[in-house]
Amino acid sequence: MLRFLINILISLVMAALGLLICMWTLNGFSISASGFVIAVIVFTVAQAIFAPFIFNVARKYASAMLGGIGLISTFVALLIASFFPGGIQISGIITWVLATLIVWIVTALGTWLLPLLFFKKKVEAAR
């Protein structure tokens, strides 16, 4: 249970970091201060729900797309989060592509590396 909660927290933090990096680096990407928390939560929930769904659909109908599942689910999560008023606003195709790549890279690296670091310290502490 603790591991599950830590993974959720890591997902939320990495989504927030990815969205902030997009906001700071991409001209066509903005998030209002009041909508930031909602955008992070909506993005994280959408990513958690749609990643397995998109994976199953791609596995069944388009196995060549399996490598791009993370990118596709990140794009879908950004799209859904942009529907909420006061949250994410993305303008331009290039901004959509770059935002998808940036958020995907940040969340993928963070959700892969941080648990390794955190649980490695827990294992060492237990010894």
Backbone as ProteinMPNN parsed JSONL, in Angstrom:
{"seq_chain_A": "MLRFLINILISLVMAALGLLICMWTLNGFSISASGFVIAVIVFTVAQAIFAPFIFNVARKYASAMLGGIGLISTFVALLIASFFPGGIQISGIITWVLATLIVWIVTALGTWLLPLLFFKKKVEAAR", "coords_chain_A": {"N_chain_A": [[0.82, -1.194, 0.0], [1.929, 1.224, 0.798], [3.886, 1.521, -1.126], [2.29, 1.862, -3.416], [1.05, 4.345, -2.819], [3.311, 5.97, -2.775], [4.102, 5.755, -5.45], [1.936, 7.046, -6.681], [2.26, 9.629, -5.644], [4.772, 10.239, -6.753], [4.066, 10.209, -9.469], [2.302, 12.396, -9.549], [4.038, 14.515, -8.804], [5.961, 14.396, -10.853], [4.377, 14.877, -13.092], [3.567, 17.483, -12.518], [6.075, 18.756, -12.601], [6.809, 18.274, -15.291], [4.766, 19.702, -16.635], [5.29, 22.278, -15.684], [7.862, 22.723, -16.759], [7.201, 22.754, -19.472], [5.584, 25.04, -19.483], [7.467, 27.005, -18.839], [9.24, 26.852, -20.993], [7.962, 26.731, -23.504], [6.391, 28.845, -25.777], [3.686, 28.783, -26.63], [2.336, 27.482, -24.605], [0.507, 27.493, -21.697], [-0.42, 27.797, -18.251], [-2.766, 28.606, -15.866], [-2.314, 30.012, -12.614], [-4.306, 29.405, -10.775], [-5.478, 27.183, -11.92], [-3.546, 25.245, -11.98], [-3.153, 23.087, -10.105], [-5.476, 21.584, -10.521], [-5.062, 20.958, -13.213], [-2.764, 19.341, -13.047], [-3.719, 17.173, -11.51], [-5.858, 16.247, -13.132], [-4.422, 15.613, -15.469], [-2.71, 13.565, -14.47], [-4.547, 11.603, -13.59], [-5.901, 11.084, -16.005], [-3.77, 10.121, -17.522], [-3.156, 7.808, -16.055], [-5.483, 6.329, -16.433], [-5.853, 6.159, -19.233], [-3.444, 5.153, -20.336], [-3.162, 2.25, -19.896], [-5.453, 1.46, -21.337], [-4.99, 2.432, -23.975], [-2.696, 0.989, -24.499], [-3.704, -1.672, -24.532], [-5.49, -1.538, -26.713], [-3.714, -0.898, -28.797], [-2.034, -3.125, -28.694], [-3.763, -5.105, -29.488], [-4.759, -4.253, -32.012], [-2.813, -2.762, -33.401], [0.114, -3.522, -33.262], [2.582, -2.451, -33.948], [2.597, 0.073, -32.902], [3.17, -0.078, -30.23], [5.537, 0.86, -28.994], [5.146, 3.584, -28.892], [3.219, 4.117, -27.014], [3.385, 5.5, -24.548], [3.818, 8.132, -25.424], [1.459, 8.585, -26.874], [-0.521, 8.274, -24.873], [0.272, 10.339, -23.193], [-0.191, 12.566, -24.835], [-3.009, 12.324, -25.117], [-3.761, 12.657, -22.434], [-2.86, 15.293, -21.988], [-4.545, 16.597, -23.797], [-7.097, 16.077, -22.681], [-6.761, 17.336, -20.182], [-6.567, 19.933, -21.086], [-9.145, 20.632, -21.67], [-10.382, 21.488, -19.365], [-11.493, 24.408, -17.811], [-9.422, 27.247, -17.167], [-7.119, 25.866, -16.829], [-4.689, 24.118, -18.535], [-3.483, 25.629, -21.488], [-2.865, 25.234, -24.802], [-1.377, 26.185, -27.766], [-0.987, 25.776, -31.209], [0.514, 23.436, -33.425], [3.189, 22.604, -33.256], [3.782, 23.272, -30.62], [2.061, 21.524, -29.284], [3.225, 19.064, -30.006], [5.866, 19.347, -28.966], [5.268, 19.799, -26.24], [4.056, 17.363, -25.582], [6.247, 15.632, -25.943], [8.104, 16.689, -24.041], [6.725, 16.474, -21.544], [6.279, 13.724, -21.539], [8.942, 12.696, -21.512], [9.923, 13.756, -19.057], [8.067, 12.682, -17.164], [8.346, 9.946, -17.685], [11.093, 9.405, -17.151], [11.205, 10.28, -14.476], [9.264, 8.658, -13.159], [10.452, 6.26, -13.495], [13.097, 6.431, -12.476], [12.985, 7.673, -9.874], [11.489, 5.885, -8.072], [13.341, 3.775, -8.007], [15.548, 4.991, -6.766], [14.386, 5.8, -4.319], [13.425, 3.376, -3.165], [15.753, 1.933, -3.098], [17.221, 3.245, -1.145], [15.557, 2.666, 1.003], [15.85, -0.129, 1.177], [18.583, -0.318, 1.728], [18.595, 0.98, 4.191], [17.128, -0.784, 5.697], [18.848, -2.901, 5.893]], "CA_chain_A": [[0.0, 0.0, 0.0], [2.832, 2.37, 0.865], [4.524, 1.636, -2.45], [1.267, 2.411, -4.3], [0.918, 5.766, -2.504], [4.547, 6.632, -3.214], [4.03, 5.834, -6.908], [0.972, 8.104, -7.011], [2.915, 10.899, -5.328], [5.805, 10.45, -7.775], [3.374, 10.558, -10.71], [1.81, 13.772, -9.42], [5.178, 15.437, -8.79], [6.59, 14.415, -12.169], [3.453, 15.56, -13.994], [3.688, 18.909, -12.21], [7.363, 19.209, -13.111], [6.727, 18.281, -16.755], [3.912, 20.814, -17.053], [6.014, 23.521, -15.398], [8.923, 22.865, -17.761], [6.533, 23.189, -20.702], [5.144, 26.424, -19.301], [8.643, 27.877, -18.845], [10.04, 26.769, -22.214], [7.179, 26.8, -24.74], [5.599, 30.077, -25.859], [2.264, 28.516, -26.818], [1.86, 26.637, -23.509], [0.307, 28.267, -20.468], [-1.274, 27.252, -17.196], [-3.041, 29.637, -14.871], [-1.937, 29.612, -11.258], [-5.464, 28.805, -10.103], [-5.826, 25.914, -12.527], [-2.391, 24.36, -12.03], [-3.384, 21.856, -9.329], [-6.493, 20.819, -11.245], [-4.43, 20.44, -14.436], [-1.871, 18.241, -12.663], [-4.543, 16.036, -11.091], [-6.571, 15.728, -14.309], [-3.423, 14.981, -16.328], [-2.244, 12.327, -13.847], [-5.645, 10.628, -13.624], [-6.114, 10.705, -17.404], [-2.621, 9.287, -17.909], [-3.297, 6.511, -15.39], [-6.623, 5.611, -16.998], [-5.749, 5.919, -20.672], [-2.245, 4.41, -20.736], [-3.462, 0.821, -20.085], [-6.463, 1.306, -22.385], [-4.329, 2.618, -25.268], [-1.795, -0.159, -24.656], [-4.495, -2.848, -24.927], [-6.002, -1.334, -28.07], [-2.577, -0.996, -29.724], [-1.564, -4.511, -28.699], [-4.731, -5.923, -30.211], [-5.01, -3.823, -33.385], [-1.675, -2.118, -34.073], [1.267, -3.837, -32.42], [3.715, -1.598, -34.3], [2.505, 1.311, -32.119], [3.405, -0.328, -28.806], [6.618, 1.702, -28.503], [4.69, 4.962, -28.733], [2.069, 4.176, -26.103], [3.588, 6.583, -23.589], [3.606, 9.406, -26.12], [0.038, 8.717, -27.202], [-1.293, 8.505, -23.648], [0.624, 11.686, -22.719], [-0.947, 13.498, -25.673], [-4.424, 12.241, -24.746], [-3.91, 13.255, -21.104], [-2.754, 16.745, -22.171], [-5.765, 17.022, -24.468], [-8.185, 16.062, -21.695], [-6.493, 18.392, -19.186], [-6.78, 21.247, -21.703], [-10.58, 20.906, -21.729], [-10.832, 22.079, -18.112], [-11.26, 25.853, -17.854], [-8.441, 27.796, -16.24], [-5.973, 24.966, -16.704], [-3.69, 24.144, -19.6], [-3.835, 26.179, -22.795], [-1.795, 24.929, -25.746], [-1.72, 26.667, -29.099], [-0.038, 25.451, -32.255], [0.857, 22.015, -33.557], [4.555, 22.408, -32.755], [3.705, 23.318, -29.156], [1.459, 20.253, -28.868], [4.224, 17.994, -30.173], [6.952, 19.552, -27.993], [4.73, 19.595, -24.892], [3.902, 15.918, -25.414], [7.587, 15.059, -25.768], [8.705, 17.133, -22.779], [6.021, 15.866, -20.408], [6.545, 12.286, -21.602], [10.315, 12.441, -21.064], [10.032, 14.056, -17.619], [7.311, 11.714, -16.361], [8.923, 8.601, -17.861], [12.339, 9.319, -16.386], [10.916, 10.418, -13.049], [8.56, 7.498, -12.603], [11.359, 5.115, -13.589], [14.287, 6.606, -11.641], [12.713, 8.006, -8.469], [11.227, 4.709, -7.234], [14.595, 3.036, -7.815], [16.34, 5.696, -5.759], [13.695, 5.784, -3.034], [13.378, 2.029, -2.598], [17.136, 1.527, -2.849], [17.564, 3.792, 0.185], [14.778, 1.898, 2.005], [16.467, -1.452, 1.308], [19.859, -0.124, 2.421], [18.29, 1.341, 5.567], [16.64, -1.991, 6.369], [19.984, -3.796, 6.144]], "C_chain_A": [[0.86, 1.253, 0.0], [3.494, 2.599, -0.49], [3.553, 2.252, -3.454], [1.119, 3.917, -4.082], [2.146, 6.555, -2.943], [4.546, 6.774, -4.731], [3.047, 6.908, -7.374], [1.601, 9.467, -6.775], [3.989, 11.225, -6.371], [5.162, 10.856, -9.1], [2.87, 11.997, -10.679], [2.954, 14.784, -9.501], [5.807, 15.532, -10.178], [5.683, 15.068, -13.212], [3.533, 17.072, -13.777], [4.988, 19.472, -12.778], [7.347, 19.286, -14.637], [5.898, 19.448, -17.274], [4.594, 22.156, -16.805], [7.13, 23.761, -16.416], [8.336, 23.319, -19.094], [6.126, 24.654, -20.614], [6.327, 27.389, -19.4], [9.35, 27.913, -20.186], [9.257, 26.949, -23.513], [6.274, 28.031, -24.736], [4.099, 29.82, -25.951], [1.64, 27.665, -25.731], [1.697, 27.496, -22.265], [-0.63, 27.527, -19.518], [-1.51, 28.382, -16.215], [-2.682, 29.108, -13.49], [-3.095, 28.909, -10.561], [-5.814, 27.434, -10.673], [-4.7, 24.893, -12.531], [-2.645, 23.035, -11.315], [-4.408, 20.974, -10.03], [-5.876, 20.188, -12.49], [-3.526, 19.25, -14.123], [-2.677, 17.0, -12.297], [-5.254, 15.408, -12.289], [-5.592, 15.015, -15.233], [-3.012, 13.624, -15.755], [-3.315, 11.241, -13.89], [-5.885, 10.152, -15.059], [-4.987, 9.8, -17.891], [-2.769, 7.88, -17.317], [-4.424, 5.674, -16.003], [-6.362, 5.227, -18.452], [-4.519, 5.137, -21.097], [-2.536, 2.907, -20.89], [-4.471, 0.573, -21.208], [-5.818, 1.409, -23.768], [-3.37, 1.457, -25.537], [-2.56, -1.381, -25.15], [-5.036, -2.721, -26.351], [-4.86, -1.49, -29.075], [-2.067, -2.432, -29.817], [-2.47, -5.383, -29.558], [-4.796, -5.562, -31.696], [-3.8, -3.248, -34.121], [-0.408, -2.314, -33.247], [2.498, -3.003, -32.747], [3.723, -0.303, -33.477], [2.872, 1.127, -30.654], [4.508, 0.551, -28.23], [6.187, 3.13, -28.233], [3.535, 5.14, -27.777], [2.195, 5.322, -25.114], [3.35, 7.944, -24.211], [2.128, 9.635, -26.416], [-0.777, 9.003, -25.949], [-0.962, 9.868, -23.039], [-0.139, 12.732, -23.517], [-2.422, 13.515, -25.288], [-4.665, 12.889, -23.386], [-3.793, 14.784, -21.177], [-4.025, 17.301, -22.813], [-6.93, 17.099, -23.486], [-7.992, 17.171, -20.667], [-6.727, 19.776, -19.774], [-8.264, 21.609, -21.811], [-11.1, 21.596, -20.464], [-10.5, 23.569, -18.103], [-10.247, 26.298, -16.792], [-7.201, 26.946, -16.088], [-4.974, 25.18, -17.821], [-4.278, 24.767, -20.857], [-2.639, 25.961, -23.712], [-2.24, 25.396, -27.126], [-0.605, 26.322, -30.08], [0.368, 23.982, -32.243], [2.24, 21.73, -32.987], [4.553, 22.4, -31.235], [3.096, 22.034, -28.622], [2.482, 19.124, -28.925], [5.331, 18.128, -29.12], [6.476, 19.337, -26.559], [4.564, 18.107, -24.608], [5.248, 15.261, -25.161], [8.197, 15.419, -24.418], [8.052, 16.448, -21.587], [6.269, 14.361, -20.379], [7.934, 11.956, -21.075], [10.443, 12.649, -19.562], [9.304, 13.007, -16.789], [7.888, 10.311, -16.486], [10.199, 8.441, -17.048], [12.08, 9.374, -14.883], [10.246, 9.203, -12.447], [9.397, 6.231, -12.714], [12.514, 5.242, -12.6], [13.98, 6.85, -10.16], [12.343, 6.801, -7.612], [12.483, 3.88, -6.988], [15.442, 3.673, -6.723], [15.704, 5.6, -4.378], [13.754, 4.404, -2.396], [14.772, 1.467, -2.36], [17.574, 2.014, -1.464], [16.812, 3.036, 1.283], [15.399, 0.531, 2.245], [17.781, -1.337, 2.061], [19.624, 0.2, 3.897], [17.82, 0.107, 6.36], [17.764, -2.952, 6.699], [20.736, -3.289, 7.336]], "O_chain_A": [[0.567, 2.221, -0.701], [3.64, 3.736, -0.938], [3.958, 3.084, -4.266], [1.068, 4.681, -5.045], [2.027, 7.68, -3.427], [4.951, 7.815, -5.248], [3.306, 7.601, -8.358], [1.487, 10.361, -7.614], [4.096, 12.368, -6.816], [5.662, 11.751, -9.78], [2.995, 12.728, -11.661], [2.841, 15.796, -10.193], [6.149, 16.625, -10.631], [6.172, 15.741, -14.119], [3.563, 17.843, -14.736], [4.992, 20.551, -13.372], [7.825, 20.265, -15.211], [6.282, 20.106, -18.24], [4.488, 23.068, -17.625], [7.316, 24.886, -16.88], [8.911, 24.172, -19.769], [6.306, 25.414, -21.565], [6.202, 28.468, -19.98], [10.002, 28.908, -20.502], [9.851, 27.293, -24.535], [5.49, 28.233, -23.809], [3.316, 30.586, -25.39], [0.527, 27.169, -25.903], [2.644, 28.152, -21.83], [-1.496, 26.754, -19.927], [-0.566, 29.041, -15.78], [-2.74, 27.905, -13.237], [-2.891, 27.932, -9.84], [-6.392, 26.607, -9.968], [-4.879, 23.784, -13.035], [-2.374, 21.972, -11.873], [-4.23, 19.759, -10.123], [-6.133, 19.022, -12.791], [-3.524, 18.262, -14.856], [-2.348, 15.895, -12.73], [-5.255, 14.187, -12.447], [-5.892, 13.929, -15.729], [-2.971, 12.635, -16.487], [-3.016, 10.087, -14.194], [-6.052, 8.957, -15.299], [-5.233, 8.821, -18.595], [-2.534, 6.884, -18.002], [-4.32, 4.449, -16.08], [-6.622, 4.092, -18.852], [-4.552, 4.5, -22.15], [-2.189, 2.333, -21.923], [-4.357, -0.408, -21.943], [-6.07, 0.571, -24.634], [-3.25, 0.998, -26.672], [-2.118, -2.054, -26.081], [-5.036, -3.694, -27.105], [-5.029, -2.15, -30.1], [-1.71, -2.898, -30.899], [-2.007, -6.28, -30.262], [-4.877, -6.448, -32.547], [-3.774, -3.252, -35.352], [0.079, -1.38, -32.61], [3.379, -2.86, -31.899], [4.763, 0.347, -33.372], [2.883, 2.103, -29.904], [4.418, 0.951, -27.069], [6.806, 3.818, -27.421], [2.93, 6.211, -27.731], [1.226, 6.04, -24.866], [2.744, 8.816, -23.588], [1.611, 10.737, -26.233], [-1.637, 9.885, -25.959], [-1.831, 10.492, -22.429], [-0.676, 13.681, -22.945], [-3.02, 14.582, -25.148], [-5.659, 13.591, -23.2], [-4.542, 15.493, -20.504], [-4.518, 18.356, -22.414], [-7.665, 18.086, -23.469], [-8.944, 17.868, -20.316], [-7.053, 20.707, -19.037], [-8.6, 22.775, -22.023], [-12.158, 22.224, -20.499], [-9.359, 23.953, -18.358], [-10.229, 25.786, -15.673], [-6.318, 27.274, -15.296], [-4.477, 26.287, -18.025], [-5.41, 24.478, -21.243], [-1.539, 26.439, -23.438], [-3.325, 25.054, -27.596], [0.573, 26.551, -29.806], [0.541, 23.375, -31.187], [2.436, 20.722, -32.308], [5.258, 21.596, -30.624], [3.562, 21.503, -27.613], [2.587, 18.325, -27.994], [5.691, 17.151, -28.463], [7.198, 18.756, -25.749], [4.893, 17.641, -23.518], [5.376, 14.426, -24.265], [8.744, 14.557, -23.73], [8.74, 15.904, -20.723], [6.45, 13.785, -19.306], [8.088, 11.034, -20.274], [11.012, 11.807, -18.868], [9.858, 12.494, -15.816], [7.92, 9.564, -15.508], [10.365, 7.451, -16.335], [12.662, 8.609, -14.114], [10.608, 8.762, -11.356], [9.075, 5.225, -12.081], [12.875, 4.261, -11.95], [14.648, 6.291, -9.29], [12.849, 6.696, -6.495], [12.675, 3.345, -5.896], [15.985, 2.981, -5.862], [16.389, 5.351, -3.386], [14.094, 4.275, -1.22], [14.948, 0.605, -1.499], [18.217, 1.281, -0.712], [17.355, 2.793, 2.36], [15.472, 0.074, 3.386], [18.073, -2.156, 2.932], [20.376, -0.258, 4.758], [18.094, -0.011, 7.554], [17.671, -3.725, 7.653], [21.736, -3.885, 7.735]]}, "name": "protein", "num_of_chains": 1, "seq": "MLRFLINILISLVMAALGLLICMWTLNGFSISASGFVIAVIVFTVAQAIFAPFIFNVARKYASAMLGGIGLISTFVALLIASFFPGGIQISGIITWVLATLIVWIVTALGTWLLPLLFFKKKVEAAR"}
